[in-house]
Amino acid sequence: MAAPIGVHLEFRGGAELLFNGTKEQHVTLPSQPTPWDIRQLLVWIKTNLLKDRPELFIQGDTVRPGILVLINDADWELLIFRTRRPLGEPSAEEQDTSKGYQDTNIAVENTENK
């Protein structure tokens, strides 16, 4: 069973308008039978946080073109190829066991108008 994960979300570049103007939010993803991955996180964000016009954020089962997703300041598409570790399975040096969950910073930015 995957433990709960603390995630710091940032919405920038106009993406915050889809989330009632909220630029930053810290959430704890619940435990689930399998480790969290980004696609599951996107569905969770859409279900629990997205307030307006989901078609501007999600297209199919991923973010729409023009939306940049950064995980700990790295493009999430590059991370997929660099490591096959799911979101809920940090490396030993990233793990902080004192909290009982892994902290991950996720930034979502609309780059379409830049």
Summary of the structure (lengths in Angstrom):
residues: 114
radius of gyration: 13.9
end to end distance: 41.2
largest distance: 41.3
contacts: 294
relative contact order: 0.28
helix: 23%
strand: 31%
